[in-house]
Amino acid sequence: MHDYENAAILLEKAIELDPNNVKALYNLGVLYAKFNQTEEAVELFKRVLELEPKHEGARKVLIELEK
């Protein structure tokens, strides 16, 4: 679990520095989804799609989370 926590902290810092960092937003969303933080994950995937509407990874995960 410790590595995931560190990853989340680093991704959050990356997003703080660049709120439009699609890779960081997506990867943080994946982490949140993995640990059942669904609401937070959905918000991040929606943000990814705002920035990059054709992002298939975010679209697929969002569909699964919203079921």
MARBA-3410 file (N, C-alpha, C, O; in Angstrom, 1 decimal):
67
0.8,-1.2,0.0,0.0,0.0,0.0,0.9,1.3,0.0,0.5,2.3,-0.6 ~ 2.0,1.2,0.6,2.9,2.4,0.8,3.3,2.9,-0.6,3.3,4.2,-0.7 ~ 3.6,2.1,-1.6,4.0,2.6,-2.9,2.8,3.3,-3.5,3.1,4.4,-4.2 ~ 1.6,2.9,-3.4,0.4,3.5,-3.9,0.2,4.9,-3.3,-0.1,5.9,-4.0 ~ 0.5,5.0,-2.0,0.3,6.2,-1.3,1.3,7.2,-1.8,1.0,8.4,-2.0
2.6,6.8,-2.0,3.6,7.7,-2.5,3.3,8.1,-3.9,3.5,9.3,-4.3 ~ 2.8,7.2,-4.7,2.4,7.5,-6.1,1.3,8.6,-6.1,1.4,9.5,-6.9 ~ 0.3,8.4,-5.2,-0.8,9.3,-5.2,-0.2,10.7,-4.8,-0.7,11.7,-5.3 ~ 0.7,10.8,-3.8,1.2,12.1,-3.4,2.0,12.7,-4.5,1.8,13.9,-4.7 ~ 2.8,12.0,-5.2,3.5,12.5,-6.4,2.6,13.0,-7.5,2.8,14.1,-8.1
1.6,12.2,-7.8,0.6,12.6,-8.8,-0.1,13.9,-8.4,-0.4,14.8,-9.2 ~ -0.5,14.0,-7.2,-1.2,15.2,-6.7,-0.3,16.4,-6.8,-0.8,17.5,-7.1 ~ 1.0,16.2,-6.5,1.9,17.4,-6.6,2.1,17.8,-8.1,2.1,18.9,-8.4 ~ 2.1,16.8,-9.0,2.3,17.0,-10.4,1.0,17.8,-10.9,1.2,18.8,-11.7 ~ -0.1,17.4,-10.4,-1.4,18.1,-10.8,-1.4,19.5,-10.2,-1.9,20.5,-10.9
-0.9,19.7,-9.0,-0.8,21.0,-8.4,0.0,21.9,-9.3,-0.3,23.1,-9.5 ~ 1.1,21.4,-9.8,2.0,22.2,-10.6,1.5,22.5,-12.0,1.7,23.5,-12.6 ~ 0.7,21.5,-12.5,0.1,21.6,-13.9,-1.2,20.9,-13.8,-1.4,19.7,-14.1 ~ -2.3,21.7,-13.6,-3.6,21.2,-13.4,-4.2,20.5,-14.7,-5.2,19.8,-14.7 ~ -3.5,20.7,-15.8,-3.9,20.1,-17.1,-3.0,18.9,-17.5,-3.0,18.6,-18.7
-2.3,18.4,-16.6,-1.4,17.2,-16.8,-2.3,16.0,-17.0,-2.7,15.3,-16.0 ~ -2.6,15.7,-18.2,-3.6,14.6,-18.5,-3.1,13.2,-17.9,-3.8,12.4,-17.4 ~ -1.8,13.0,-18.1,-1.2,11.7,-17.6,-1.4,11.6,-16.1,-1.7,10.5,-15.6 ~ -1.0,12.6,-15.4,-1.1,12.6,-13.9,-2.6,12.5,-13.5,-2.9,11.7,-12.6 ~ -3.5,13.2,-14.1,-4.9,13.1,-13.8,-5.4,11.7,-14.0,-6.1,11.1,-13.2
-5.1,11.1,-15.2,-5.5,9.8,-15.5,-5.0,8.7,-14.5,-5.7,7.9,-14.0 ~ -3.7,8.8,-14.3,-3.1,7.8,-13.4,-3.6,8.0,-11.9,-3.7,6.9,-11.2 ~ -3.8,9.2,-11.5,-4.4,9.3,-10.1,-5.8,8.8,-10.1,-6.2,8.2,-9.1 ~ -6.6,9.0,-11.2,-7.9,8.4,-11.3,-7.9,6.9,-11.2,-8.7,6.3,-10.6 ~ -6.9,6.3,-11.9,-6.7,4.8,-11.8,-6.4,4.4,-10.4,-7.0,3.4,-9.9
-5.6,5.1,-9.7,-5.3,4.7,-8.3,-6.5,4.8,-7.4,-6.8,4.0,-6.6 ~ -7.3,5.9,-7.6,-8.5,6.1,-6.8,-9.5,5.0,-7.1,-10.1,4.5,-6.2 ~ -9.6,4.7,-8.4,-10.6,3.6,-8.7,-10.2,2.3,-8.1,-11.0,1.5,-7.6 ~ -8.9,2.0,-8.1,-8.4,0.8,-7.6,-8.7,0.6,-6.1,-8.9,-0.5,-5.6 ~ -8.7,1.8,-5.4,-9.0,1.7,-3.9,-10.4,2.2,-3.6,-10.6,2.8,-2.5
-11.3,2.0,-4.5,-12.7,2.3,-4.3,-13.0,3.7,-3.9,-14.0,4.0,-3.2 ~ -12.2,4.7,-4.4,-12.5,6.1,-4.2,-13.2,6.5,-5.5,-12.7,7.4,-6.2 ~ -14.4,5.9,-5.7,-15.0,6.1,-7.0,-15.4,7.5,-7.3,-15.2,8.0,-8.5 ~ -15.9,8.2,-6.4,-16.3,9.6,-6.7,-15.2,10.5,-7.1,-15.3,11.2,-8.1 ~ -14.0,10.3,-6.5,-12.8,11.1,-6.8,-12.3,10.6,-8.2,-11.9,11.5,-9.0
-12.3,9.3,-8.4,-11.9,8.8,-9.7,-12.7,9.3,-10.9,-12.2,9.7,-11.9 ~ -14.0,9.3,-10.7,-14.9,9.8,-11.7,-14.6,11.3,-12.1,-14.6,11.6,-13.2 ~ -14.4,12.1,-11.0,-14.1,13.5,-11.2,-12.9,13.7,-12.1,-12.8,14.5,-13.0 ~ -11.8,12.9,-11.8,-10.6,12.9,-12.5,-10.7,12.5,-13.9,-10.2,13.1,-14.9 ~ -11.5,11.4,-14.2,-11.6,10.9,-15.5,-12.5,11.9,-16.4,-12.2,12.1,-17.6
-13.4,12.6,-15.7,-14.2,13.6,-16.5,-13.3,14.8,-16.8,-13.4,15.3,-17.9 ~ -12.4,15.1,-15.9,-11.4,16.2,-16.2,-10.5,15.8,-17.4,-10.2,16.6,-18.2 ~ -10.0,14.6,-17.4,-9.2,14.1,-18.5,-10.0,14.2,-19.8,-9.4,14.7,-20.8 ~ -11.2,13.9,-19.8,-12.0,13.9,-21.0,-12.3,15.4,-21.5,-12.5,15.6,-22.6 ~ -12.4,16.3,-20.5,-12.5,17.7,-20.8,-11.3,18.2,-21.6,-11.4,18.9,-22.6
-10.1,17.7,-21.1,-8.9,18.2,-21.7,-8.5,17.4,-23.0,-7.9,18.0,-23.9 ~ -8.9,16.1,-23.0,-8.6,15.3,-24.1,-9.8,14.4,-24.4,-9.8,13.2,-24.0 ~ -10.7,14.9,-25.2,-12.0,14.2,-25.4,-11.9,12.8,-26.0,-12.8,12.0,-25.9 ~ -10.8,12.5,-26.7,-10.7,11.2,-27.3,-9.8,10.2,-26.5,-9.4,9.2,-27.0 ~ -9.6,10.5,-25.3,-8.8,9.6,-24.4,-9.6,8.4,-24.1,-10.5,8.4,-23.2
-9.3,7.3,-24.8,-10.1,6.1,-24.7,-10.0,5.4,-23.3,-11.0,4.9,-22.8 ~ -8.8,5.5,-22.7,-8.6,4.9,-21.4,-9.6,5.5,-20.4,-10.3,4.8,-19.6 ~ -9.6,6.8,-20.3,-10.5,7.5,-19.4,-12.0,7.2,-19.7,-12.8,7.0,-18.8 ~ -12.3,7.2,-21.0,-13.7,6.9,-21.4,-14.1,5.5,-20.9,-15.2,5.4,-20.4 ~ -13.3,4.5,-21.1,-13.6,3.1,-20.8,-13.8,3.0,-19.3,-14.7,2.4,-18.8
-12.8,3.5,-18.5,-12.9,3.4,-17.1,-14.1,4.1,-16.5,-14.8,3.6,-15.6 ~ -14.4,5.3,-17.0,-15.5,6.1,-16.6,-16.8,5.3,-16.8,-17.7,5.3,-15.9 ~ -17.0,4.7,-18.0,-18.2,3.9,-18.2,-18.3,2.8,-17.2,-19.4,2.6,-16.7 ~ -17.2,2.1,-16.9,-17.3,1.0,-15.9,-17.7,1.6,-14.5,-18.4,1.0,-13.8 ~ -17.1,2.7,-14.1,-17.4,3.3,-12.8,-18.8,3.8,-12.6,-19.3,3.8,-11.5
-19.4,4.2,-13.7,-20.7,4.8,-13.7,-21.8,3.8,-13.8,-23.0,4.1,-13.8 ~ -21.4,2.5,-13.9,-22.5,1.4,-14.0,-23.2,1.3,-12.7,-24.1,0.4,-12.6
END
